[in-house]
Amino acid sequence: MSALVSEEDLARARTDDAFRQRLMAESLDRLLALLNDMRRRTDTNPERARQIREGVDLAVKLADRLQIEDKGPRAA
């Protein structure tokens, strides 16, 4: 798994739209892979279930942001 996002990456994402898009897409992929790994575990831990729900909520928000970024600015 690749390293988490650095402060340098965050600073670049604030000014480079294409980089921000790629960074969000990579983050979503990483999050979905982790959620899938957690889902495959056989033990039924209530804390894990809560973390999975929280991760799914975050994935949906990130996917929504990716769609908005993909569409770009809208003309009036």
Backbone as CSV, one residue per row, in Angstrom:
resi,resn,N_x,N_y,N_z,CA_x,CA_y,CA_z,C_x,C_y,C_z
1,MET,0.848,-1.186,0.000,0.000,0.000,0.000,0.885,1.237,0.000
2,SER,0.494,2.213,-0.755,1.286,3.431,-0.826,1.106,4.261,0.440
3,ALA,2.023,5.193,0.629,2.012,6.035,1.825,0.793,6.953,1.816
4,LEU,0.457,7.444,2.982,-0.639,8.411,3.086,-0.246,9.718,2.413
5,VAL,-1.174,10.584,2.256,-0.954,11.862,1.578,-0.050,12.752,2.430
6,SER,0.926,13.358,1.785,1.861,14.240,2.482,1.331,15.675,2.500
7,GLU,1.935,16.493,3.328,1.573,17.917,3.364,1.865,18.570,2.016
8,GLU,2.938,18.129,1.373,3.287,18.650,0.050,2.197,18.316,-0.971
9,ASP,1.679,17.081,-0.897,0.591,16.677,-1.787,-0.645,17.533,-1.561
10,LEU,-0.965,17.776,-0.311,-2.141,18.598,-0.003,-1.980,20.014,-0.532
11,ALA,-0.786,20.575,-0.374,-0.539,21.927,-0.876,-0.674,21.968,-2.394
12,ARG,-0.138,20.956,-3.071,-0.238,20.910,-4.536,-1.690,20.729,-4.974
13,ALA,-2.444,19.918,-4.252,-3.844,19.663,-4.605,-4.683,20.928,-4.524
14,ARG,-4.280,21.861,-3.691,-5.027,23.114,-3.567,-4.903,23.993,-4.811
15,THR,-3.831,23.789,-5.583,-3.591,24.655,-6.740,-3.639,23.931,-8.082
16,ASP,-3.617,22.608,-8.067,-3.558,21.824,-9.307,-4.789,20.910,-9.377
17,ASP,-5.759,21.300,-10.196,-7.021,20.563,-10.280,-6.835,19.113,-10.723
18,ALA,-5.992,18.877,-11.708,-5.773,17.511,-12.207,-5.129,16.641,-11.129
19,PHE,-4.180,17.214,-10.406,-3.532,16.473,-9.330,-4.531,16.165,-8.216
20,ARG,-5.374,17.139,-7.885,-6.384,16.934,-6.838,-7.328,15.799,-7.235
21,GLN,-7.734,15.789,-8.484,-8.620,14.735,-8.983,-7.954,13.362,-8.838
22,ARG,-6.706,13.267,-9.258,-5.974,11.999,-9.166,-5.784,11.576,-7.706
23,LEU,-5.468,12.535,-6.854,-5.256,12.246,-5.435,-6.545,11.726,-4.791
24,MET,-7.676,12.333,-5.122,-8.943,11.857,-4.572,-9.290,10.462,-5.092
25,ALA,-9.042,10.223,-6.371,-9.332,8.910,-6.948,-8.460,7.827,-6.309
26,GLU,-7.184,8.122,-6.111,-6.288,7.157,-5.468,-6.704,6.912,-4.017
27,SER,-7.120,7.957,-3.340,-7.573,7.822,-1.951,-8.831,6.969,-1.870
28,LEU,-9.748,7.160,-2.809,-10.964,6.364,-2.839,-10.627,4.895,-3.088
29,ASP,-9.734,4.631,-4.025,-9.316,3.247,-4.294,-8.722,2.597,-3.048
30,ARG,-7.869,3.337,-2.349,-7.234,2.819,-1.135,-8.289,2.531,-0.056
31,LEU,-9.221,3.451,0.111,-10.276,3.286,1.103,-11.146,2.073,0.783
32,LEU,-11.538,1.922,-0.475,-12.376,0.783,-0.860,-11.648,-0.545,-0.655
33,ALA,-10.358,-0.577,-0.942,-9.582,-1.802,-0.725,-9.537,-2.155,0.765
34,LEU,-9.339,-1.162,1.608,-9.318,-1.411,3.058,-10.683,-1.873,3.567
35,LEU,-11.742,-1.248,3.073,-13.087,-1.657,3.482,-13.371,-3.091,3.049
36,ASN,-12.939,-3.457,1.873,-13.137,-4.812,1.384,-12.381,-5.814,2.253
37,ASP,-11.158,-5.480,2.627,-10.389,-6.353,3.532,-11.099,-6.510,4.870
38,MET,-11.611,-5.425,5.409,-12.313,-5.485,6.691,-13.580,-6.332,6.578
39,ARG,-14.266,-6.209,5.464,-15.511,-6.946,5.247,-15.263,-8.448,5.186
40,ARG,-14.120,-8.842,4.663,-13.799,-10.267,4.499,-13.471,-10.971,5.815
41,ARG,-13.126,-10.230,6.838,-12.788,-10.855,8.127,-14.018,-11.554,8.684
42,THR,-13.784,-12.703,9.304,-14.906,-13.529,9.740,-15.442,-13.180,11.124
43,ASP,-14.652,-12.554,11.959,-15.163,-12.242,13.296,-16.180,-11.115,13.232
44,THR,-17.115,-11.134,14.146,-18.180,-10.131,14.172,-17.931,-9.159,15.321
45,ASN,-17.121,-8.192,15.061,-16.741,-7.189,16.041,-17.595,-5.940,15.816
46,PRO,-18.361,-5.498,16.817,-19.213,-4.301,16.647,-18.395,-3.051,16.276
47,GLU,-17.183,-2.937,16.802,-16.348,-1.778,16.473,-15.947,-1.814,15.002
48,ARG,-15.649,-2.985,14.482,-15.301,-3.113,13.063,-16.505,-2.741,12.200
49,ALA,-17.685,-3.170,12.594,-18.895,-2.831,11.835,-19.093,-1.314,11.804
50,ARG,-18.854,-0.655,12.923,-18.977,0.810,12.986,-17.947,1.464,12.063
51,GLN,-16.715,0.943,12.065,-15.665,1.495,11.213,-15.997,1.306,9.731
52,ILE,-16.575,0.166,9.403,-16.952,-0.075,8.009,-18.038,0.905,7.584
53,ARG,-19.045,1.113,8.434,-20.103,2.077,8.108,-19.523,3.485,7.923
54,GLU,-18.622,3.859,8.814,-17.992,5.172,8.720,-17.165,5.275,7.427
55,GLY,-16.459,4.208,7.076,-15.672,4.196,5.850,-16.539,4.285,4.612
56,VAL,-17.675,3.609,4.640,-18.598,3.663,3.502,-19.141,5.080,3.342
57,ASP,-19.505,5.718,4.441,-19.986,7.102,4.376,-18.915,8.009,3.757
58,LEU,-17.682,7.832,4.192,-16.578,8.629,3.656,-16.371,8.343,2.174
59,ALA,-16.460,7.080,1.767,-16.285,6.714,0.358,-17.354,7.368,-0.508
60,VAL,-18.587,7.406,-0.016,-19.675,8.034,-0.779,-19.409,9.532,-0.934
61,LYS,-18.984,10.184,0.134,-18.684,11.613,0.058,-17.542,11.883,-0.921
62,LEU,-16.515,11.039,-0.872,-15.379,11.209,-1.766,-15.787,10.971,-3.219
63,ALA,-16.607,9.965,-3.455,-17.094,9.689,-4.815,-17.932,10.859,-5.329
64,ASP,-18.757,11.435,-4.465,-19.549,12.609,-4.863,-18.641,13.769,-5.255
65,ARG,-17.595,13.996,-4.474,-16.663,15.086,-4.787,-15.953,14.832,-6.100
66,LEU,-15.606,13.572,-6.358,-14.962,13.238,-7.629,-15.882,13.537,-8.799
67,GLN,-17.162,13.229,-8.658,-18.119,13.508,-9.732,-18.250,15.009,-9.961
68,ILE,-18.305,15.767,-8.905,-18.408,17.226,-9.021,-17.161,17.773,-9.705
69,GLU,-15.985,17.296,-9.291,-14.727,17.755,-9.884,-14.669,17.376,-11.355
70,ASP,-15.180,16.195,-11.688,-15.168,15.708,-13.069,-15.981,16.610,-13.996
71,LYS,-17.083,17.120,-13.480,-17.965,17.953,-14.295,-17.402,19.334,-14.502
72,GLY,-16.549,19.773,-13.584,-15.939,21.096,-13.710,-16.932,22.196,-13.447
73,PRO,-16.493,23.441,-13.636,-17.390,24.577,-13.393,-18.522,24.591,-14.404
74,ARG,-19.676,24.971,-13.939,-20.856,25.022,-14.803,-21.111,26.447,-15.261
75,ALA,-21.519,26.567,-16.504,-21.853,27.899,-17.040,-23.232,28.302,-16.559
76,ALA,-23.421,29.580,-16.359,-24.705,30.082,-15.881,-25.694,30.225,-16.998
